[in-house]
């Protein structure tokens, strides 16, 4: 089980989601991707997209207006 | 991975306007409170570019900014936050259980403020282009990416028209598909007048979406004229859908009573049919869904949860009195007759040190009276071995002595 980090700081929609979708293809089942974002718009589509794909999603607010989205690949 | 268990007084499902307000009330009442939000704190209001009808902000505010203030205020009262989605709930026992994929949360009370989600058109091809592939539900999120592009808005309610006007600041052309006859919209008159005068907006009346087309990314929305059935292909870069909302209540199916459309049914105290489970905000079946009404609901639910927890503790500890004899005087402090008996009750208390006497004022909450099945005030209830032995509403020196015999 590997952990990957994806730096999307400073990037506006739809870039974080496009990068996340691409990166998830490299992951194996059980791996975790941590997407770092600071545009609130990405909080609306990245977790939602990941959940519709069936993955587990957890989010940490690391600072005001800065988040880490944890996506565990489950299939 | 084994799930860990955490205990809270109150767990609030959903961090929108209703949930954050309920959190402020619970936190301020010093209850250990958790708000679980699946994505961005603030809920659907954060999708709105401008909120002009929330009192206290005469110059308006963006939905995101307003919700950041709500969030900040809840943090001030030590509310805890967890950002993940709720997988399941179990409300069958006294301790309520709310599960996420990593944690099992146990709570004395639960407030459901899970709100709504944008409704889809269900037209052909829609699923293919959701999120970053050309179909959006959030103008503020995707406006900048559509600078000098041609876009479409579906709908004619407040959200559709107001967000459409906002989008004209970025896009070069905003096509609006309206299902009604020429000139008829569902939005407020101010927005309608602004939209009709906006040179960048063009309306396509009597139409609904037939199909979304594109190769990897949306490039054409095909509309259908409801009267002539004519198909109208409109090339656009992004399509914004604002055709209303659906309640987020899938996990409460067969758990909480809901309407046919899936909205949760509560009374005016935000109580569902399960004691200790409340619902507030857009997820409720109600007349008007706005930030202003969500705040009112949230305040009531937070207060009701606090009262429920306090009353449960009082009922367990004091009234049931661990199975030993107990007398409850249920009264209303603003009623003079009720108050007059207080001295009689005091006299009884002195004569019977073996019986625990509780005075229950229903003025602020009738929860305990309801648990004791008392409707007429004032009333006396005698309890022994955790059971109600006798109830009287005709109180005098003699009847008060007889009740314990």
HADDOCK unambig.tbl for C-alpha pairs under 7 A between the chains (distance, minus, plus):
assign (segid A and resid 13 and name CA) (segid B and resid 141 and name CA) 6.39 0.50 0.50
assign (segid A and resid 13 and name CA) (segid B and resid 142 and name CA) 6.22 0.50 0.50
assign (segid A and resid 14 and name CA) (segid B and resid 132 and name CA) 5.48 0.50 0.50
assign (segid A and resid 17 and name CA) (segid B and resid 132 and name CA) 6.80 0.50 0.50
assign (segid A and resid 18 and name CA) (segid B and resid 132 and name CA) 6.99 0.50 0.50
assign (segid A and resid 41 and name CA) (segid B and resid 141 and name CA) 4.89 0.50 0.50
assign (segid A and resid 43 and name CA) (segid B and resid 39 and name CA) 5.80 0.50 0.50
assign (segid A and resid 43 and name CA) (segid B and resid 40 and name CA) 5.60 0.50 0.50
assign (segid A and resid 44 and name CA) (segid B and resid 39 and name CA) 6.30 0.50 0.50
assign (segid A and resid 44 and name CA) (segid B and resid 40 and name CA) 6.43 0.50 0.50
assign (segid A and resid 45 and name CA) (segid B and resid 131 and name CA) 6.01 0.50 0.50
assign (segid A and resid 47 and name CA) (segid B and resid 39 and name CA) 6.52 0.50 0.50
assign (segid A and resid 57 and name CA) (segid B and resid 84 and name CA) 6.27 0.50 0.50
assign (segid A and resid 58 and name CA) (segid B and resid 83 and name CA) 6.09 0.50 0.50
assign (segid A and resid 58 and name CA) (segid B and resid 84 and name CA) 4.72 0.50 0.50
assign (segid A and resid 59 and name CA) (segid B and resid 83 and name CA) 5.03 0.50 0.50
assign (segid A and resid 59 and name CA) (segid B and resid 84 and name CA) 6.11 0.50 0.50
assign (segid A and resid 60 and name CA) (segid B and resid 83 and name CA) 6.56 0.50 0.50
